[in-house]
Amino acid sequence: MVLNFLPLKRWLRIGAMGLVVVLGLLSTTSVWAQDSLSIDDLEFTPVEETTDSVTTPMQATVSAASSAQALSGVANTPATPLAESESLWMTFVAGLLGGLAAIFMPCIFPLLPLTVSFFTKQAESKSSGIRNALLYGLSIIVIYVSLGLLITVLFGADALNNLSTNGLFNFAFFLLLVVFAASFLGAFEIMLPTAWANKMDQKADQGGLLGIFFMATTLSLVSFSCTGPIIGTLLVQAASMGALLGPAVGMFGFALALALPFTLFSMFPSGMKTLPKSGGWLNSVKVTLGILELALALKFLSNVDLAYHWQWLDREVFLVLWIILFGVLGFYLLGKLRFAHDSPLVCLSVPRFFLAVLALSFSLYMIPGLWGAPLKAIAAFLPPQQTQDFDLYSASLTGNAGSAAQSHPSHKYGDLFHAPLGLDAFFDYEEGLAYARKVGKPVLIDFTGHACVNCRKMEATVWPDPAVLQTIREKYVLIQLYVDDKTELSASEQTLVNGKPIRTIGKKWSNLQASHFLSNSQPYYVLLDANTERPLVKPQGANYDTSEFLTFLNTGLASGLSKK
């Protein structure tokens, strides 16, 4: 095969952009996972409150005053503002990457020279041309941001907050992303009625400021077959994160990236000469994004699979699907596979070759994970290690301690949850606390979640450290509380808190975390004195510095000894 090096400079530019978009879209899968619950989803329980239903010993024995004293200087205000601000920032970045990818779609890229030509020919002067170009870009932003705001108005903040772990919605999102991926792969095109675009085009002919706005509207409608799946994926992500302004912020990032080339090239038309010509490579961008959307769809399915204990996507099944998808992507980029609407690949460009190497290397990297390799680079996105049937890695970590992990086979909820790394964890607060008092050890409470990527990353990159693992196993009683689990409590355990029902395991523990530790983020680690039920040190969230997390554990042990 002969490599065509003549257009190397311009293809390197496009290839680099494509690589950034691919890696960016992969990295943003982390924001699909819910690492914090919305305050609206939590019920704060006054510790002195009693109900006719079953109450925990913590609620019955700790007064409001002593609880406040225990938490003074230990836990601050709820983490919602910071978590929401980070979520909005990640949503904006995801929108920006989506907008950059949309530029290279077959429905948009060819429109660049046409739009630029219109503004340069119609402008009475250079200043008026620049003004019109800016108004055109601003119109694109207004249109897409309005769409994001409309989603918020239609669903409302409460509905958006409940989407993240709702099984029906997550499964619907999975199916929706599969449909979008099929569209990008060439099975069909998602198009809006042609009459809409024709009507907007007629209004654009009127000229003036209103005409420019309708030109932008026409672009949005005409390009929907290419941008629709990207917009849909972005809105799904933003809605599932629960942030009120998430859809609008995501659409702002998307529209900003989409509007910039039209605006800049209209202001500086000479830059058009640096762009590559339209061709079959545009469809290759669509197919690449389609395969990536399939990979992201599996993450949605995995979240709901874990929360409802369906056991469809164990870790090895998830890995097999990702290995195949990225292998297919690599062979496609090498020209060994062709989809509908693809042109014959006469020669292999250098950027396309590098992207193929990247995809195939990533696919090979995941293969050892089928035997339990931790795959730390992507561990945060995979189902938990303990869902794997054949796991040589965890067995090598436990060693002789493997039998200790089975010393209490009758843990409450032990049939639903399994601790990572062979640890002997409790999954009920009261049961774990009672055992800690019996053996005289402090408690490590791990408020975690099935859809929490930071939790999985901690368990895969920090906890396996020999010193950390030994400290948790031998010095603490580990209690893991899943705040997003959808398993219904027994009738005797269900209760009402402030008029709201607590019917699931997840609701029970999210209420406990919010009411007693004034936090709603995961992971959230609390080192607790089993007798006083007071934190030994200030609780903390994810900390990927192994030495710092070990110091946190040792400080709790020292504090516990000093109080004896």
JODA-V281372 format. One record per residue. N is the residue number from 1. RES is the residue in one letter. SS is DSSP state (hx for helix, st for strand, lp for the rest). OMEGA is omega in radians with two decimals (none if undefined). D_LAST is the distance of its C-alpha to the last C-alpha in Angstrom with 1 decimal. Layout:
N RES SS OMEGA D_LAST
N RES SS OMEGA D_LAST
This chain:
1 M lp -3.11 75.4
2 V lp 3.10 76.4
3 L lp 3.14 73.8
4 N lp -3.09 75.2
5 F lp -3.07 74.2
6 L lp -3.14 76.6
7 P lp -3.00 74.3
8 L hx -3.05 71.2
9 K hx -3.10 70.3
10 R hx 3.12 70.2
11 W hx 3.06 68.7
12 L hx 3.13 65.8
13 R hx -3.14 65.2
14 I hx -3.14 65.1
15 G hx 3.10 63.3
16 A hx 3.10 60.5
17 M hx 3.13 60.2
18 G hx 3.12 60.1
19 L hx 3.12 57.4
20 V hx -3.13 55.2
21 V hx -3.14 55.8
22 V hx -3.13 55.0
23 L hx 3.13 51.8
24 G hx 3.13 50.9
25 L hx 3.09 51.5
26 L hx -3.09 49.4
27 S hx -3.09 46.5
28 T hx 3.06 46.7
29 T hx 3.14 45.8
30 S hx -3.10 42.2
31 V hx 3.02 42.9
32 W hx -3.08 44.2
33 A lp -3.08 40.6
34 Q lp 3.13 38.6
35 D lp 3.03 35.4
36 S st 3.10 34.7
37 L lp 3.07 35.7
38 S lp 3.08 37.8
39 I hx 3.14 36.3
40 D hx -3.10 39.3
41 D hx -3.06 38.0
42 L lp 3.08 34.7
43 E lp -3.12 34.1
44 F lp -3.06 31.5
45 T lp 3.01 30.0
46 P lp -3.02 28.8
47 V lp 3.12 25.6
48 E lp -3.08 27.0
49 E lp 3.05 30.1
50 T lp 3.11 31.1
51 T lp 3.11 34.0
52 D lp -3.11 36.0
53 S lp -3.13 34.7
54 V lp 3.09 31.5
55 T lp -3.12 28.4
56 T lp 3.06 25.0
57 P hx 3.14 21.9
58 M hx 3.13 20.6
59 Q hx -3.04 23.8
60 A hx -2.99 23.8
61 T hx -3.07 20.3
62 V lp 3.13 19.7
63 S lp 3.13 22.1
64 A hx -3.10 24.0
65 A hx -3.13 22.5
66 S hx 3.09 18.9
67 S hx 3.12 20.0
68 A hx 3.14 21.8
69 Q hx -3.13 19.0
70 A hx -3.08 16.7
71 L hx -3.12 19.6
72 S lp -3.13 20.7
73 G lp -3.11 21.0
74 V lp 3.11 19.7
75 A lp -3.10 22.9
76 N lp 3.13 26.3
77 T lp -3.14 29.5
78 P lp -3.02 30.7
79 A lp -3.04 31.9
80 T hx -3.09 35.4
81 P hx -3.12 37.4
82 L hx -3.14 36.3
83 A hx -3.12 36.5
84 E hx 3.14 39.9
85 S hx 3.08 41.2
86 E hx 3.12 40.3
87 S hx 3.14 42.0
88 L hx 3.13 45.1
89 W hx 3.14 45.3
90 M hx 3.09 45.2
91 T hx 3.10 47.7
92 F hx 3.14 50.0
93 V hx 3.11 49.8
94 A hx 3.10 50.6
95 G hx 3.13 53.5
96 L hx 3.12 54.7
97 L hx 3.09 54.8
98 G hx 3.09 56.5
99 G hx 3.10 59.1
100 L hx 3.11 59.7
101 A hx -3.10 60.3
102 A hx -3.13 62.6
103 I hx -3.06 64.9
104 F lp 3.05 65.9
105 M lp -3.13 66.8
106 P lp -3.12 70.5
107 C lp -3.03 70.8
108 I lp -3.03 69.7
109 F lp 3.12 70.5
110 P lp -3.14 74.3
111 L hx -3.12 74.2
112 L hx -3.12 73.0
113 P hx 3.13 76.5
114 L hx -3.13 78.2
115 T hx 3.13 75.9
116 V hx 3.13 76.2
117 S hx -3.14 80.0
118 F hx -3.08 80.3
119 F hx -3.11 78.5
120 T hx -3.12 80.4
121 K hx -3.07 83.8
122 Q hx -3.07 83.4
123 A lp 3.11 81.9
124 E lp 3.10 84.5
125 S lp -3.13 82.8
126 K hx -3.12 79.8
127 S hx 3.13 77.8
128 S hx 3.08 78.5
129 G hx 3.10 77.6
130 I hx 3.13 74.2
131 R hx -3.14 73.7
132 N hx 3.12 74.6
133 A hx 3.11 72.3
134 L hx 3.11 69.4
135 L hx 3.12 70.3
136 Y hx 3.11 70.5
137 G hx 3.12 67.0
138 L hx 3.12 65.6
139 S hx 3.09 67.3
140 I hx -3.14 65.6
141 I hx -3.13 62.2
142 V hx -3.10 63.0
143 I hx -3.06 64.2
144 Y hx 3.08 61.1
145 V hx 3.09 58.5
146 S hx 3.09 60.4
147 L hx 3.10 59.9
148 G hx 3.12 56.1
149 L hx 3.13 56.1
150 L hx 3.10 58.3
151 I hx 3.13 55.7
152 T hx -3.12 53.0
153 V hx -3.10 55.4
154 L hx -3.08 56.4
155 F hx -3.06 53.0
156 G hx -3.07 50.9
157 A hx -3.09 47.4
158 D hx -3.14 45.8
159 A hx 3.12 47.9
160 L hx -3.12 47.1
161 N hx -3.07 43.4
162 N hx -3.07 43.8
163 L lp -2.92 45.8
164 S lp -3.11 43.1
165 T lp 3.10 42.0
166 N lp -3.04 44.9
167 G hx -3.10 46.5
168 L hx -3.11 50.0
169 F hx -3.13 50.0
170 N hx 3.10 48.4
171 F hx 3.08 50.9
172 A hx 3.09 53.6
173 F hx 3.11 52.4
174 F hx 3.14 52.6
175 L hx -3.14 56.1
176 L hx 3.13 57.1
177 L hx 3.08 56.0
178 V hx 3.10 57.9
179 V hx 3.11 61.0
180 F hx -3.14 60.6
181 A hx 3.12 60.3
182 A hx 3.10 63.4
183 S hx 3.12 65.2
184 F hx -3.13 64.4
185 L lp 3.03 65.5
186 G lp -3.14 68.9
187 A lp 3.13 68.9
188 F lp 3.09 69.9
189 E lp 3.07 69.6
190 I lp -3.06 67.8
191 M lp 3.03 70.3
192 L lp 3.11 70.8
193 P lp -3.12 74.3
194 T hx -3.12 76.9
195 A hx 3.13 78.3
196 W hx -3.12 75.3
197 A hx 3.13 75.7
198 N hx -3.12 79.4
199 K hx 3.11 79.0
200 M hx 3.14 76.6
201 D hx 3.09 78.9
202 Q hx 3.13 81.8
203 K hx 3.12 79.8
204 A hx 3.14 78.9
205 D lp -3.13 82.6
206 Q lp 3.12 82.9
207 G lp -3.14 81.5
208 G hx -3.10 79.7
209 L hx 3.13 76.0
210 L hx 3.11 75.9
211 G hx 3.12 77.7
212 I hx 3.11 75.0
213 F hx -3.13 72.3
214 F hx 3.01 74.2
215 M hx 3.11 74.6
216 A hx 3.11 70.8
217 T hx 3.10 70.6
218 T hx 3.09 73.2
219 L hx -3.11 71.2
220 S hx -3.11 68.1
221 L hx -3.10 70.3
222 V hx -3.06 72.3
223 S lp -3.02 69.3
224 F hx -3.14 67.2
225 S hx 3.10 68.0
226 C hx -3.07 66.1
227 T hx -3.09 63.5
228 G hx 3.12 62.8
229 P hx 3.13 60.4
230 I hx 3.13 58.5
231 I hx 3.14 58.3
232 G hx 3.11 57.3
233 T hx -3.13 54.5
234 L hx 3.13 53.3
235 L hx 3.07 53.4
236 V hx 3.12 51.6
237 Q hx -3.09 48.8
238 A hx -3.13 48.6
239 A hx -3.08 48.7
240 S hx 3.12 46.0
241 M hx 3.02 43.5
242 G lp -3.14 43.7
243 A lp -3.05 44.3
244 L lp -3.09 46.9
245 L lp -3.09 49.0
246 G hx 3.14 48.4
247 P hx -3.13 51.9
248 A hx 3.14 53.6
249 V hx 3.10 51.6
250 G hx 3.11 52.3
251 M hx 3.09 56.0
252 F hx 3.10 56.1
253 G hx 3.13 54.9
254 F hx -3.08 57.4
255 A hx 3.14 60.3
256 L hx 3.13 59.6
257 A hx -3.11 59.8
258 L hx -3.07 62.9
259 A hx -3.04 64.7
260 L hx -3.11 64.2
261 P hx 3.11 66.8
262 F hx -3.12 69.4
263 T hx -3.06 69.0
264 L hx -3.13 68.8
265 F hx 3.05 71.7
266 S hx 3.10 73.8
267 M hx -3.12 73.2
268 F lp -3.04 73.8
269 P hx -3.14 76.1
270 S hx 3.13 76.8
271 G hx 3.14 73.4
272 M hx -3.11 74.6
273 K hx -3.10 76.4
274 T hx -3.10 73.1
275 L lp 3.06 72.1
276 P lp 3.11 73.0
277 K lp 3.08 75.6
278 S lp -3.13 74.8
279 G lp -3.10 75.0
280 G lp -3.12 73.4
281 W hx 3.12 70.2
282 L hx 3.10 69.3
283 N hx 3.09 69.1
284 S hx 3.08 67.0
285 V hx 3.12 64.4
286 K hx -3.10 64.5
287 V hx 3.12 64.1
288 T hx 3.12 61.1
289 L hx 3.10 59.3
290 G hx 3.11 60.2
291 I hx 3.11 58.5
292 L hx 3.12 55.4
293 E hx 3.07 55.4
294 L hx 3.11 55.4
295 A hx 3.14 52.3
296 L hx 3.12 50.6
297 A hx 3.13 51.7
298 L hx 3.10 49.8
299 K hx 3.08 46.6
300 F hx -3.14 47.2
301 L hx 3.14 48.0
302 S hx -3.13 44.8
303 N hx -3.10 42.6
304 V hx 3.09 44.1
305 D hx 3.14 44.3
306 L hx -3.07 40.5
307 A hx -3.10 39.8
308 Y lp 3.08 42.1
309 H lp 3.09 41.6
310 W lp 3.13 45.3
311 Q lp 3.03 44.7
312 W lp -3.01 47.9
313 L lp 2.97 46.6
314 D lp -3.02 44.3
315 R hx -3.10 43.4
316 E hx 3.10 46.4
317 V hx 3.10 48.8
318 F hx -3.12 47.8
319 L hx 3.12 48.1
320 V hx -3.13 51.6
321 L hx 3.12 52.8
322 W hx 3.12 51.6
323 I hx 3.14 53.1
324 I hx -3.09 56.4
325 L hx -3.12 56.5
326 F hx 3.00 55.9
327 G hx 3.07 58.2
328 V hx 3.12 60.9
329 L hx -3.14 60.3
330 G hx 3.14 60.8
331 F hx 3.08 64.0
332 Y hx -3.13 65.2
333 L hx 3.09 64.8
334 L lp 3.12 66.8
335 G lp -3.12 69.5
336 K lp 3.11 69.3
337 L lp 3.09 68.7
338 R lp 3.08 70.5
339 F lp 3.10 69.8
340 A lp 3.11 72.3
341 H lp 3.09 73.7
342 D lp 3.03 72.8
343 S lp 3.08 75.5
344 P lp 3.14 76.3
345 L lp -3.08 74.3
346 V lp 3.14 77.0
347 C lp -3.09 74.7
348 L lp 3.13 71.0
349 S lp -3.11 69.8
350 V hx 3.12 67.2
351 P hx 3.14 64.5
352 R hx 3.10 65.0
353 F hx -3.14 64.7
354 F hx 3.11 61.4
355 L hx 3.10 60.0
356 A hx 3.09 61.1
357 V hx 3.13 59.4
358 L hx -3.12 56.2
359 A hx -3.12 56.3
360 L hx 3.11 57.2
361 S hx 3.12 54.6
362 F hx 3.12 51.9
363 S hx 3.12 53.2
364 L hx 3.13 53.1
365 Y hx -3.07 49.5
366 M hx -3.04 48.3
367 I hx 3.11 50.0
368 P hx 3.10 47.2
369 G hx 3.10 44.9
370 L hx 3.08 46.9
371 W hx 3.04 45.2
372 G lp 3.10 41.7
373 A lp -3.00 41.8
374 P lp -3.13 39.1
375 L lp -2.99 41.8
376 K lp -3.11 39.2
377 A lp -3.10 41.9
378 I lp -3.06 42.4
379 A hx -3.11 39.3
380 A hx -3.06 38.4
381 F hx -3.05 41.7
382 L lp 2.96 41.8
383 P lp -3.08 40.5
384 P lp -3.13 37.1
385 Q hx -3.06 37.1
386 Q hx 3.07 36.1
387 T hx -3.11 39.4
388 Q lp -3.12 41.4
389 D lp -3.09 43.0
390 F lp -2.99 43.6
391 D lp 3.09 40.7
392 L hx -3.04 40.7
393 Y hx -3.10 38.2
394 S hx 3.12 35.1
395 A hx 3.13 36.0
396 S hx 3.13 36.1
397 L hx -3.06 32.5
398 T hx 3.12 30.9
399 G hx -3.12 32.7
400 N hx -3.12 31.3
401 A hx -3.09 28.4
402 G hx 3.14 31.1
403 S hx -3.14 30.7
404 A hx -3.13 27.0
405 A hx -3.13 28.0
406 Q hx -3.07 30.0
407 S lp 3.12 27.5
408 H lp -3.03 27.3
409 P lp -3.04 30.9
410 S lp 3.09 30.8
411 H lp 3.04 28.5
412 K lp -3.08 29.7
413 Y lp -3.13 32.1
414 G lp 3.09 32.0
415 D lp -3.12 35.8
416 L lp -3.03 35.8
417 F lp 3.11 33.1
418 H lp -3.08 32.4
419 A lp 3.11 29.6
420 P hx 2.97 30.8
421 L hx 3.10 30.8
422 G hx -3.13 30.3
423 L lp 3.12 26.6
424 D lp -3.05 25.3
425 A lp 2.97 24.6
426 F st -3.12 24.4
427 F lp 3.05 26.8
428 D lp -3.04 25.7
429 Y hx -3.07 22.7
430 E hx -3.13 22.1
431 E hx 3.13 22.7
432 G hx -3.14 20.3
433 L hx 3.13 17.5
434 A hx 3.13 18.2
435 Y hx 3.12 18.2
436 A hx 3.09 14.9
437 R hx -3.11 13.3
438 K hx -3.09 15.4
439 V hx 3.09 14.5
440 G lp 3.13 10.8
441 K lp 3.00 11.6
442 P st -3.07 11.6
443 V st 2.95 15.0
444 L st 3.08 17.9
445 I st 3.11 20.4
446 D st 3.02 23.8
447 F st -3.01 26.3
448 T st -3.13 29.5
449 G lp 3.11 33.2
450 H lp -3.06 36.2
451 A lp -3.07 38.2
452 C lp -3.11 35.5
453 V hx 3.12 36.9
454 N hx 3.07 34.0
455 C hx -3.14 31.7
456 R hx -3.13 34.2
457 K hx 3.09 34.4
458 M hx -3.10 30.6
459 E hx -3.09 30.7
460 A hx -3.03 33.7
461 T hx -3.08 33.1
462 V lp -3.08 29.4
463 W lp -3.14 27.6
464 P lp 3.10 30.0
465 D lp -3.04 28.9
466 P hx -3.11 27.7
467 A hx 3.14 24.5
468 V hx -3.10 23.7
469 L hx 3.14 24.8
470 Q hx -3.14 22.9
471 T hx 3.14 19.6
472 I hx -3.06 20.2
473 R hx -2.98 21.5
474 E hx -3.01 18.9
475 K hx -3.06 15.6
476 Y st 2.90 15.9
477 V st -3.06 17.6
478 L st 3.06 20.5
479 I st 3.11 22.1
480 Q st -3.10 25.5
481 L st -3.10 27.1
482 Y st -3.03 30.8
483 V lp -3.12 31.9
484 D lp -3.13 35.6
485 D lp -3.04 36.2
486 K lp 3.11 39.2
487 T lp -3.11 38.6
488 E st 3.06 39.1
489 L lp 3.03 36.5
490 S lp -3.08 37.6
491 A lp -3.11 39.4
492 S lp -3.11 36.6
493 E lp 3.13 34.1
494 Q lp -3.05 36.4
495 T st 3.04 35.9
496 L st 3.08 37.1
497 V st -3.10 35.1
498 N lp 3.10 37.0
499 G lp -3.14 40.1
500 K st -3.08 39.5
501 P st 3.00 39.2
502 I st -3.01 36.2
503 R lp -3.09 38.1
504 T st 3.11 36.8
505 I hx -3.12 33.6
506 G hx 3.13 33.7
507 K hx -3.13 34.2
508 K hx -3.08 31.2
509 W hx 3.07 28.8
510 S hx 3.08 30.5
511 N hx 3.10 30.2
512 L hx -3.13 26.4
513 Q hx -3.08 26.0
514 A hx -3.02 28.3
515 S hx -3.04 27.1
516 H hx -3.12 23.3
517 F hx 3.02 23.1
518 L lp 3.14 26.4
519 S lp 3.10 27.7
520 N lp -3.12 30.6
521 S st 3.10 30.9
522 Q lp -0.05 30.3
523 P lp 3.11 28.6
524 Y st -3.04 25.5
525 Y st -3.13 22.1
526 V st 3.04 18.9
527 L st -2.93 15.5
528 L st 2.96 13.7
529 D lp -3.02 10.3
530 A lp -3.08 12.0
531 N lp -3.10 10.7
532 T lp -3.08 11.4
533 E lp 3.10 14.0
534 R lp 3.12 13.6
535 P st 3.11 14.4
536 L lp 3.08 11.9
537 V lp 3.12 15.1
538 K lp 3.10 18.7
539 P lp 3.14 20.4
540 Q st 3.11 23.5
541 G lp -3.10 26.7
542 A lp 3.08 28.9
543 N lp -3.02 28.4
544 Y lp 3.04 30.8
545 D lp -3.05 29.7
546 T hx -3.11 27.9
547 S hx 3.13 26.1
548 E hx 3.12 24.9
549 F hx 3.08 23.5
550 L hx 3.08 21.8
551 T hx 3.09 20.3
552 F hx 3.14 19.1
553 L hx -3.12 17.4
554 N hx 3.10 15.8
555 T hx 3.08 14.6
556 G hx 3.11 12.8
557 L hx 3.14 11.1
558 A hx 3.13 10.3
559 S hx 3.12 9.0
560 G hx 3.13 6.7
561 L hx -3.10 5.4
562 S hx -3.10 5.6
563 K lp 3.14 3.8
564 K lp none 0.0
